[in-house]
Amino acid sequence: MSVDALTGTPRRATQQRTLDTRRKILEAAVEAFAEHGYDGVSTRTIAANAGVQHTLVTYHFSGKEGLWREAISSILADRRTAFNARLEGLRGVDDVTKLKLIYEDFIRFAAGNPNFHRIMSHVAGTPSPQLDWLIDTFLREAFDRRAALIVSAQRIGRFVQGDPYHLEYVLIGAITRIFMLSAEVERIMGRSPYAPEFVEEHVRVCLSLFFRDPPPPAQSASRGRNRNQK
């Protein structure tokens, strides 16, 4: 059995404790940054919420900036992997179908990760090094790839017209806001927006606002004109 030279404990147990500590800190960080933003919370508070010594935050994440980046990455790295896998699995499929499935995935992601959108509401409103890093590391590539699909769908009349990036922001707002206002939604509608049937309804509603049915076949129209001429 491999033993840690410093503690004398089995190395596998030490590694598991390290993973558990990192997980606790990251979970506490996501909650804290979602509620208070980057500037509104200290690493000492996060450590206390995680039930660990403050020195462990510095040891594992090198400080607040490193912790913030890791907290964001703990959410978005998996999201990016799933996004890339979805596109890879849709090779040869038309762009409208790709776009629909990507946004269906995003709606379900939004329902499952409300804290991410709360973090975004803090960081995206003012210029900061955190926003620059987030855009360069995760956001710009995803926006560009979705925008290209939107333009392709617009060319054949299958998506509402307009600047694709503007439309992305409008769609993101429509998708995420209802989850950020979940307490109000429950009081007004008497339903939880996180209920599975509500999420599926939200998928249908959001997509119907932006996607358009295919136009009637050109052949049918030309045949009608020919009959009238006769």
N, C-alpha and C positions, 0 to 999 in steps of 0.2 A: 504493500500500500504506500502511495506517495504521501509524504508528510511535509507540511509547511515548516521551513527551518526556523522561523521566528516564533511561531505559536505552538508548534508541536502537534497541531491538529491535522486531520486528513486534508490534503490539498483540495479534494473535490468539495468538501464541506466549506472550506474557506472561499472557494470560487462561488459557491451557491450563495453564501452570505453577502459576498460583494455584489452579485447580481440583484439580490433582494434589496440591498441598501440603495443601489442605483434606482431600482424601480420605485421604491418608496419616495425617494427624493424627487424623481421626475413626476410622479403622480401629484405630489404636493405642489410642485412648481407649476404644472399645468393649471391646477385649481387656482393658485394664487395669482398667476399672470392673467388668467381669464377674469378674475374678479377685480383686480387692482391695476392691471397693466404693468409694464416693465418698471416704470419709475415709482410705482406706488407700493412696492413690496421689497423687503430685504431678504438676503439669503439666510439671515438668522431666523426670521419668521418662517421661512420655508422649511428650514431644518427642524424647528420646533414642531411645525405641523406634521412633518414626516416622522417625528419621534427619533431623530438621530442627532448626533453631535454636530455642531456647526462646522467643525474642522473637516468633517467628511464631505461636505459640499465642495469646499475648496479642493480637497484631495481628488475627488472624482471629476469635477467639472471646471476647476481652475477659476472659479468665481462666478459672478452673476451673469456676465455676458455668455460665458460658455454654457452655463446652466440653461439660459433662455434658448440658445440655439439647439441644445440637445432636447429640450422640451418640445420645441416646434418640430424638430426632426423625428421625434418619437411618434408624432402624428402623421407628418407629411411624407416621410420616407416610405412607409407602407402604402400610402395613398399613391405615390408616384409609381411604385412597383406594380400596383394593381392597374393603374392607368396604362402603363406601357404593355403589360400583359394583355389587357383588353384589346388594345390596338393591334398587337401582334396576332392575337387570335382572330381578328377580323380582317386579316389580309384577303383581298379579293372581294370584300363586301362593299356595297355602295356607301358613299360618304354620308348620306342622310341616315342610314341605319346606324353607322358608326357614331354619328353625333347624338342620335337619340339614346343609344345604349350608354354612351359616356355620361350624358346628363342624368339618365336614370341612376347610374352608379353614384354620381355626385349627390343627388338628392338623398339617397340612402346613407351616404357618408355624412351628409349634413345632419341627418336625424341622429346618427350614432355618435357625433362628435360636436355637440353644441359649444363646448369650451373653446374649440379652435376658432369658431366664428366670433366668440366674445374676445378672444385674444386679438383677432384681426380688427375688431372695432376699436381697440386701444391703439394698435401699432400703425394702422393704415391712415390715420387722420392727419398726422404731421410728419415732416421729414425727420429721419433718424438713421443712425447706422444700422439699427435692427431692421428697419424697413428695407434699406438698401440690400442687406444680406439676404433677406427673405425673398425679395424680387429676383435677385441674381441666382439664388440657389434653387428656388422652387417655382416661383409664380410665372416668370416671363415665358419660360418654355411651354408651360401648360396653356397659358393664354394664347400664345402664337399658334400652337397646334390646333386648339379649338377654333380659333378665328379662321384658319385655313379651311376647316371643315364647314364652317358657317358660310363662307364665301362660295364654296362649292355647292352647298344646298341652295343658296340664294339664286345662283345662276339658272337653276331649273325650277324656280318658283316654289321651293319646298320649305323655305324659312323666311320669316318676316324680314323686310328690307331695312337697311340701315347700316351704320358703321358697326362692323362685327365686334369690336372691342366695347363699344358703348352697349351693344345688345348683351354682351357677356355680363357686364356689370348689372344691367337691369334684371337679367335672368338669375344671377347669383343673389340679388336682393330678394327677388320673389321666392327663391328656394329657401334661403336661410332665415329670413326675418321671422317667420312663423315659429321657428324653433327657439329663437332668442326671446320671443315673447310668450313662452309656453304657459306661464301662469295666467296671463291675461286671456290667452286663447281658451284655456280650460274654463275660465269664468264666463266668457262670452258664448262659447260654442258648446260647453258642457262635454267636451271631448279632449282627450290628451293628444297633442300632435305627434307624440312618440308612439302611439298605438299602431301596430302593424297595418291595420286596415286604413288608418288615417294617412300613413306614409305612402301607401300605394295610391290612395286617392290624390295625394299631393303630387305624386309623379304624373298622374294623368292630367291634372289641372295645369301644372307648370308647362308641360310639353305642349298642351293644346294652345297655350297662349302664343307660342313662338313658331311651332311647326305648322306647315300648310299641307293640305291634301294635294295629291298630284293633279295637275291640270288635265282636262279631258284629252283623250288621244287626238292628235291632229288629223288622223285619217277619218275619224267619225265626223269631224266638222267639215272636211272637204267633201265627203260623200253627201252630206246634207245639202251643201251648196250645189253640187252637181244635180241632185234630184230636183231642187227648186228651179234650176235653169231649164230642165226638161219640161 
